[in-house]
Amino acid sequence: MIELESIRKSYGRHLVLNNLSLNVSKHEVAVLLGPNGVGKTTTLNIIAGIINPDYGRVVIDNKIVFEKWILK
């Protein structure tokens, strides 16, 4: 199971992911489609743990692997 909740990622002033949420259950197959520059590789790198989002939560197999929230 993969769960992304309210993921935000930017590179400098370039916002790549803004409030991305995604759930992929066990035994499901998911595909990320879209034009260049919309955050597909960034999303996969976050799931793989290669990069961290600016904030949000990443849960893999019911274990929180990243969680950071901005307090308002």
Buried (B, 14 or more C-beta within 10 A) or exposed (E): EBBBBBBBBEEEEEEBBEEBEBEBEEEEEEEEEEEEEEBBBBBEBBBEEEEBBBBBBBBBEEEEBBEEEEEE
